[in-house]
């Protein structure tokens, strides 16, 4: 399997780059590993975009480094009755332009989520439970839900609050142009150069802890060797997503510090389970198949059995992954201990293909991004080789995430790679967008690109969403996970292990949610 190489990075003269670096420098330069496709915080639920929004905007409810709920723009929240949540807003908060933050901005922001045109991945899964909002006063807001809904605080930890005054008539293009990027977050928007950088300036009027850095530059460096080279040459002070072949050398470098943490992001593959004929699966001679093989459970099971997740961990990820058959890792809420990663079984995969009517297998093109997830291109290559050994002659086509997302969300492909972080800190965050039946009016299945559908699983999930008792709700979420995984609704591969590297003198608090936040970098 082809791995990215270090490209002589370690021989760069890092000592000179480090001379004169002050732990109390006013500016912080961070090399980020994925491109940013939009500056509109409501346009698409994509982690690189959200990672920038985390600096400029706040949410009602925040998450700490372990994805536990903490107060943010809401100081507290409680249920008034089984279908009413009340949030007490933080007083005295101001937007970057000096205007006061009020409950009206919250209502406007949540309404805006459902009105964004042409979103390839909307946030609506997290707002659909709200059927009405009541502004009690400027500092108090109540939300009504159709049924008891215990996860509303979790859901609202994903939605960024924008200024109604500034954004009421704004378009996504206005945000991308930097015209209306006004939030209440720890940094003010400075500049966005697409494909190059985002400039941020400290918000000295921030309601929370002020950053140690007056100016932050997020350098967009999706190429792994380039990102490491920038750190070693002193062009940036920190990077995320250390390339797996380089981690050992970087850890051994006395002038660098590293931090790691298991992510709640799952890397997986969607399989087209909707169309009667799928566009990128053919007979091995290239002739059309008369039916879609992925609609057969045995074929989906064969694909899962053909993938050697441990080999991907050791040979591609160099130990920086956790093979899984779950949607969230332990000990997160909803993890199913009994679901262990599928063991590779090529003979079993061939047997299942024969039983499904494909004794000679078939041909397939697998599509994946090549600049979004850790080793995404290499993972796709490895999976293609594994499927080919099992009888499914597989080639891959990869492309930048900005292109891939638009095409994959339109269901142009047959087998697609995707990564998903459980941003609410529990398993419904993955169940609802990834394996729930696609129901845009309910905000469900928004990233269910395979159009998997299991009415029984949907019913169990719906029951979980209205169950107040935590123990009962977790049991239902676990049941829904088991149903979808036994059905091979998606093909899970692993959870990423997040990595960061900094120059000596700067430390970072690693996060389960994968975000690289300037506020979490501190002078040592």
Buried (B, 14 or more C-beta within 10 A) or exposed (E): EEBBEBBEBBEBEBEEBBEEBEEEBEEBBBBBBBBBBBBBBBBBBBBBBBBBBBBBBBBBBBBEBBBEBEBBBBEEBEBEEEBBBBBBBBEEBBBBEEBBBBBBBBBBBBEBBBEBEEBBBBBBBBBBBBEEBEBEEBBBBBBBBEEBBBBBBBBBBBBBBBBBBBBEEBBBEBBBEBBBBBBBBBBBBBEBEBEBBBBBBBBEBBBBEBBBBBBBBBBBBBBBBBBBBBBBBBBBBBBBBBBBBBBEBBBEBEBBBBBBBBBBBBBBBBBBBBBEEBBBBBBBEEEEBEEBBBBBBBBBBBBBBBBBBBBBBEBBBBEBBBBBBBBBBEEBBBBBEEBEBBEBBBEBBBBBBBBBEBEEBBBBBBBBBBBBBBBBBBBBBBBBBBBBBBBBBBEBEBBBBBEBBBBBBEBBBBBBBBBBBBBBBBBBBBBBBBBBBBBEEBBBBBBBBBBBBBEEBBEBBBBBBBBEEEEEBBBBBBBBBBBBBBBBBBBBBBBBBBBBBBBBBBBBBBBBBBBBBBBBBBEE
